[in-house]
Amino acid sequence: MAGVKFSRKDFEKYVKITPEIEEKISLFGTHLESLNENEIELEVTANRPDLYSLHGFMRNFLAFLGKETGLRQYKINKPQKDFQVKIDSSVKTIRPYTACAIIKNLKFNDSSIKEMIDIQEKIHNTLGRNRKKIAIGIYPLEKITLPITFKALKPQEIKFQPLEFDREVNGLQILQQHPTGREFAHLLEGKDKFPIFIDAKDNVLSMPPIINSHKTGKVSETTKDIFIECSGFDFSILNKTLNILVTMFADLGGEIYQMNLLYDKSKQVTPNLEPEKIKLTTESVNKLLGLELKEQEKKKLLEKAGYNYNPKTKIVEVPAWRTDIMHEVDIIEDIAIAYGYNNFIPEIPQISTIGEISPINILKSKIAEVLAGLNITEVSSYHLLTQDDLKKLGQKPEIEVEDSKSEYKYLRRDLITMALKTLGDNVDKEYPQRTFELGEAFTRNDTEETGIKEKHLLSIAIANKDAGFTEIKQTLDYLMRMLNKSYEIQTTTNQYLIEGRAGKIVFQGKEVGYFGELKPELINQIKVKMPIVILELDIEQLL
Amino acid sequence: MNKNQEIHESLSANERKILNYLKENDVKSISKKTSLDEVAVLRALEYLSNKGIVKLEIKNLKIIDLGVNGVLYKQKGLPERRLINLIAEKKTVNLENAKKESGLSDNEFQAALGALKKKALLTLGEGNLIFEGKKEEITHKSLEEKFLEILPKAPEELEPEQKYAYESLKNRKNIIELVSETQVNFELTELGREIVSEAKNLKQEEMIEAITPEIISSNAWKNKKFRRYDITSPVPQISGGKRHFVNQSIDYARKIWTEMGFKEMISSHTQVGFWNFDALYTAQDHPVREIQDTFYIKDVKGKLPQKEIVNKIKESHEKGVAGSKGWRYNWKEQDAQRVLLRTHTTCVSAKTLNQIKKSELPQKFFAIGKCFRNETVDWSHGFEFNQTEGIVVDKNANFRNLLGYLKQFYKKMGFDDIKFIPSYFPYTEPSVEIYTYNKIRGVWVEVGGAGIFRPEVVVPLLGEYIPVLAWGPGFDRTLMEYYNIKDLRELYQNNLEQLNKMKFWMK
């Protein structure tokens, strides 16, 4: 999900924003995040980077509104002399692919420069996975001498003045000294050579995915023609990214020129706006959506979604800037959006299936019912504890999560810990305090799929001036009688319990829990002033 | 029945007892004459006041009175009096001797020295105490001494000189103290006078108070009257044991799904990345898999399921299955083996899909449980939340059915208005975001996502593409709206007082 902001004035050159249009914006799938006099902010989902620019958004949104429907056509000019990028084999193991284009006759102003910068940043951050997968460079053509070479050199051999820097430095120094260099240094970590774009006069244009050159890397209001490159690891995604950019520039009034890409063993020509053709039967659309669309309706909806469709051949033409169409279901969703999610009539089918609650949850409900009848209140705790909690209860950390954003980072290992925390948090409340909790606790166990065993436990804790062994034993006895489970009690010792007042609960020959009077030192630790009795039971064993 | 008659029948024994002494206007003397303790008299007065028989006024007054030491000093003299008398006689006394001879404790001695220095009656020089006043000066009683004699007294009634003495004594140990005293004023109302005079003429018949086993077995109640109770007077609140309110609402949601023919799925909170992400076609470089969003467990390595299913998932990511292009990258086993706290219950659905037999279709499943995200904790964020998960595995299922099941569920949860907006998840297509309408606040509230599982998810797990309807909206926001809870932290803070007061889930 990316938040994109457009100037309201620019937006309203195409569509006036009314409550009805606001509704349409959200039905189009771009949630309206905020709107004021100057700005409109939309949430664009991660699968639609082609909507990140105002022009990209409008191309699709106007079609959705029924204006300018169908696949928008763009004129593409063949490469002129020297419109060429040579890809040296040295980049193969470092950043193997690039897709490039030239745009001519642009008229830049503040808002189009901003649009250009914004979309680069959005694509870098989302689809580009913070420049790892895709890095985009846009350069004023007048500062460059064609043709261009994409190659990798030893960092010490790379020398240029990076953007926003006052001197020439080498590749390594950029990663060490330049703020942008430091931010993205990890992307070139362990590489013995760094990739660069370099022009016919050996001027470095940029060192992707890090930074452009100060001399050739800045588009200004006087710039008319530009060179665009996208570099990364997947040629197909780079092509589509390039297409998102060139169509945006064409919508801004530019003319698209292709470039020859001379790879080691093959020649490619980019950009390529040839739509992909996918056959889509009306049956599969209707089956998935539960509709009865006719060919003509299907055609109309596809055109509202920005596709072309031929009802005779059932061929859908997919815009070459769509990065998200992997399967026909992706096109079917666009048909559903064009149809309008609000126009679908929800319907529950007449199929017969038998409902069932899991045995463990039935048991939990029954236990809760029995204990509530004894005037015991259910509590519910977090599954994670803080260092402080552990310290208070004299416990060692056992299972820890990585890099928690809060203080909570240790998985609870039993429910008694949680019960004592609750009593400790409620010392200022009325007594008697009687609590129970049903939940999972975590211990290491190599035989489990995750290396962690999760037990379904019951804990009971009673704090009161006359709380004693008899009350907790009576509670256990009543619970087990009501659940119709016979059990035995044996003497035990336990970290929580006073010796001689601690019982272990044995069910079908297996130890399933313990109960007794809490050690006074533990009561002191949680700052309670009442005697406390506790019980813990592995209820899964009772099933 | 005559209204006054009803009143007579509602008078308790104690009320009747004090009825004849109400002209006294003094709790103490009523207490003496009726041999009821003062608390009982006061309570009876309150009941009479509730019935309009007396006009009762209870004031809380502050009174300055002697403290423990004050009582003593009033008899024996203040420490400074005892010290000055000693010194005035001898003019100069060694400090240590003075202390010994005065018989004062350390504290008293220090306080006495301070008080006398302040009045310039003595000075300290070379370990000696030297008398600086005139003998006549100390023959009069000091302001403090006079003050002790007039106590008890209310602070607002103090003369300026007394106020001075009060200020100088109040910080000394236990000489004086400010005590709260209740002043009770009452007088008979017109109705009260009627009742009192009628009571004299009425035959005092015995009223039955609490019914006891003896009264029942002896038939003593026959031909007697039951005293009328003031049924409107408040009683102390009690509370009982009950399920936690979150679990009450979850129990209800469980009931809805089972009524609709769904079978419950159970699975653990810790999962391997394989089930939480890979089986759900979430690419290994997807941002949601980063440590900033997901809780990974330190120092454990999970196990992957059988090779066959692992390879199918790998293929679905790398090359695509069922006509899909796939994500096209090198899928790594070790990323799938990382152990995490499940970020959604959808991993439970993935496991279920991998287990069900195609011959048993159609089938419907649900799960409700905790999920985890690496988040900070504040009123609107938390690292734990409940999700309600559901899948419908039916070869004829379609998008309208998806919306149908969701609409029905939310209707039963109390939301008549619900809307669906396009959305995106890596594992569903089409995808929707569900919004429910909050009638009280007049706003649409986003509750979570749903969709139809992509072929890239279903084909590896089930062996063929069946449109599997799936949803996993969060549940906490829905129940918070019901209970009108604004702060997420309140859900699991286990404040026992709040839990006692919490209302039941009434659905």
Interface residues (C-beta under 8 A of the other chain):
Chain A: M1 S26 L27 F28 G29 H31 T45 A46 N47 R48 R129 K132 K133 D234 S236 I237 K287 L288 L289 G290 L291 M326 H327 E328 V329 D330 I332 E333 A336 I337 Y341 N342 F344 I345 P346 E347 I348 P349 I351 S352 T353 I354 G355 E356 I357 S358 I360 N361 S365 A368 L371 A372 G373 L374 N375 I376 T377 E378 V379 S380 S381 Y382 H383 L384 I399 E400 V401 E402 D403 S404 K405 S406 Y408 L411 T422 D425 N426 K429 E430 Q433 R434 T435 L438 E440 F442 R444 E449 T450 G451 I452 E454
Chain B: G240 G241 K242 R243 H244 V246 N247 D251 R254 W257 T258 E259 M260 G261 F262 K263 E264 M265 I266 S268 H269 T270 Q271 V272 D285 P287 I291 Q292 F295 Y296 I297 K298 D299 V300 K301 G302 K303 G320 A322 G323 S324 K325 G326 R328 Y329 V339 L341 P362 Q363 K364 K370 F372 N374 E375 T376 V377 F383 E384 D394 N396 A397 N398 F399 R400 N401 L403 G404 Y405 L406 K407 Q408 K419 F420 I421 P422 S423 Y424 E429 P430 S431 V432 E433 I452 R454 P455 E456 P467 L491 Y492 Q493 N494 N495 L496 E497 L499 N500
